[in-house]
Amino acid sequence: MRGLVAGLASPHPIGSLLPSLYQEDGFAQRFTEGLDEVVAPALAVLDNLPAYLDPVLTPEDFLPWLAGWVGIALDENWPLVRRRQLVARAGDLYRARGTARGLAEQVELLTGSAPRIEESGGTVWSPTPNASPPGDAIAQVVVTVRETPDHPIDRRRLESIVRDAKPAAVRHRIEVVAG
């Protein structure tokens, strides 16, 4: 193999940038051709930088690094399409973090199953003065996820997702139902 990437030519050969005195110098041209082979991959990356920063287009081996930029740890067992979706939607997920909608979106994205979210709200109230208030003063969220034989749910992963996506002061319970 010649060069770092076989067949990759530099889009900007260094020899053509030399002063005219060295344009006709065979040694200078051969020397800079060797440098072109080393620099060509870096120039190719820089020329395509917008594609590297797009989670849908970035090379698969670059995706975990891109995920690190937005504070997401990817599970290599997930399909590539799901990992790309997670990185692409990270900003939206962070904006909705701590809400029932945000929790539902994150659980669905990471498990592939749309959950049902029930939250207590953590309030007690009564429409009648001096009556026993209904409700529960302790905030709690119940996440129900449907599991099918062809789409099993990793319960430990689901527990981790819910624990990280809900507010820290809110208790949670997870229910996985067959469906």
C-alpha positions in Angstrom: 0.0 0.0 0.0 1.3 3.4 -0.9 0.4 6.2 1.5 -1.8 6.1 4.6 -5.0 5.6 2.6 -4.6 3.7 -0.6 -5.6 5.7 -3.7 -6.4 8.9 -1.7 -4.8 11.9 -3.5 -4.3 15.2 -1.8 -6.8 17.8 -3.1 -4.1 20.4 -2.5 -0.7 19.1 -3.6 2.1 20.8 -1.7 4.5 20.8 -4.7 2.2 23.2 -6.6 2.3 25.7 -3.7 6.1 25.9 -3.7 7.8 29.0 -5.2 8.5 28.7 -9.0 12.2 28.0 -8.2 11.2 24.6 -6.8 8.4 23.8 -9.3 11.0 22.3 -11.7 13.1 20.7 -8.9 12.5 16.9 -9.1 13.8 16.3 -5.6 11.5 19.0 -4.1 8.5 17.6 -6.0 9.1 14.0 -4.9 9.7 15.1 -1.3 6.4 17.0 -1.2 4.6 14.1 -2.9 5.5 12.0 0.2 4.1 14.7 2.4 0.9 14.8 0.3 0.3 11.2 1.1 0.6 11.8 4.8 -1.6 15.0 4.8 -4.3 13.8 2.3 -6.4 11.9 5.0 -6.4 15.0 7.3 -7.4 17.2 4.4 -10.2 14.8 3.4 -11.5 14.9 7.0 -11.4 18.7 7.1 -13.1 18.9 3.7 -15.9 16.7 5.0 -16.1 18.0 8.6 -19.9 18.8 8.4 -20.6 15.1 7.7 -18.5 14.1 10.7 -20.5 16.3 12.9 -23.9 15.0 11.7 -24.9 11.9 13.7 -26.7 10.5 10.6 -23.7 10.7 8.3 -20.7 10.3 10.6 -18.6 7.1 10.3 -19.7 4.5 12.7 -16.4 4.5 14.6 -16.7 8.3 15.1 -20.2 8.1 16.6 -19.1 7.3 20.2 -16.8 10.3 20.2 -19.6 12.5 18.9 -21.9 11.0 21.6 -19.4 12.0 24.2 -19.8 15.7 23.1 -23.4 15.6 24.1 -22.9 13.5 27.2 -24.4 10.3 26.1 -22.9 6.8 26.6 -23.9 4.5 23.8 -24.6 0.8 24.1 -22.7 -1.0 21.4 -25.4 -3.7 21.4 -28.0 -1.3 20.0 -28.6 -1.2 16.3 -26.6 1.5 14.6 -29.8 3.4 13.5 -30.9 3.7 17.2 -27.5 4.9 18.3 -27.5 7.6 15.6 -31.1 8.6 16.5 -30.1 9.0 20.2 -27.1 11.3 19.4 -29.2 13.3 16.9 -32.0 13.8 19.4 -29.8 14.5 22.5 -30.5 18.2 22.5 -34.3 17.7 22.4 -34.0 15.0 25.1 -32.1 17.3 27.4 -34.6 20.1 26.9 -37.4 17.8 28.0 -35.4 16.1 30.8 -37.3 15.7 34.0 -40.7 15.9 32.4 -43.1 13.0 31.7 -42.8 13.7 27.9 -39.0 13.7 28.1 -39.0 10.4 30.1 -41.4 8.8 27.6 -39.3 9.9 24.6 -36.1 8.7 26.1 -37.6 5.3 27.1 -39.1 4.8 23.7 -35.9 5.8 21.9 -33.7 3.5 24.0 -36.0 0.5 24.3 -38.0 0.8 21.0 -41.2 0.5 22.9 -43.6 3.4 23.7 -44.2 3.5 27.5 -47.2 4.6 29.5 -46.2 7.2 32.1 -48.3 7.8 35.2 -47.1 10.4 37.6 -48.5 11.3 41.0 -47.5 14.9 40.8 -46.5 14.8 44.5 -49.4 16.9 45.8 -52.3 16.4 48.1 -55.5 18.5 47.9 -59.1 18.3 48.8 -62.0 20.1 47.2 -63.8 20.0 50.6 -62.5 22.0 53.6 -61.2 19.9 56.5 -61.6 16.6 54.6 -58.9 14.0 54.1 -57.1 14.9 51.0 -56.7 12.3 48.3 -53.5 11.8 46.4 -50.0 11.3 47.7 -47.6 13.9 48.9 -44.6 11.9 47.7 -43.9 12.4 44.0 -43.8 9.1 42.1 -43.7 8.0 38.5 -44.8 4.6 37.1 -43.3 3.6 33.8 -45.1 0.7 32.0 -43.4 -0.8 29.0 -44.8 -3.5 26.7 -42.5 -6.4 25.9 -43.1 -8.8 23.0 -41.3 -12.1 22.3 -39.5 -10.6 19.3 -38.7 -7.4 21.2 -37.5 -8.3 24.8 -36.9 -5.5 27.3 -33.6 -5.4 29.2 -34.9 -4.6 32.6 -31.5 -3.5 34.0 -31.0 -1.1 31.1 -34.6 0.2 31.5 -34.0 0.8 35.2 -30.9 2.8 34.4 -32.7 4.8 31.7 -35.6 5.8 34.0 -33.3 6.5 37.0 -31.2 8.9 34.9 -34.1 10.6 33.0 -36.4 11.4 35.9 -35.9 14.1 38.6 -33.7 12.7 41.4 -36.3 13.4 44.1 -39.1 11.5 42.4 -39.5 7.8 43.2 -40.2 5.4 40.3 -41.6 2.0 39.6 -41.2 0.1 36.4 -43.7 -2.4 35.1 -42.9 -4.6 32.1 -46.1 -6.2 30.7 -46.3 -8.9 28.0 -48.0 -7.7 24.9 
